[in-house]
Amino acid sequence: MAEIEIKTAPFDARFPNTNQSKHCWQAYGDYFKCIDARGEEFEPCQQFKRTFMSICPDSWVSKWDEQREEGTLPFKVTV
C-alpha cells in the first residue's frame, strides 16, 4: 500500500493568531495573482493553492470562484 503524506499550510508570521480567515483569503488571492503573472505551471504558485485548499472552507472557495468568474469578487486577484 502506498504511503499517503498529509500536509497543512506552513506557519506564516503574518498570521500568528489562531483565526486563519485572513490567511485563507490572502492565499487565495496570492494564488490567482501568481498564476496571472507567471502561469499555472510555475511551481511556487502551487504553494499558495495548497495553502488555501487546506485552510479555506470549501464553501468560501466555491463562492469566490463563482464571484471571480462573474467579475464580482470583492478583492483583487490580478496583477
Buried (B, 14 or more C-beta within 10 A) or exposed (E): EEEEEEEEBEEEEEBEEEEBEEBBBBBBBBBBBBBEEEEEEEEEBBBBBBBBBBBBEEEBBEEBEEBBEEEEBEEEBEE
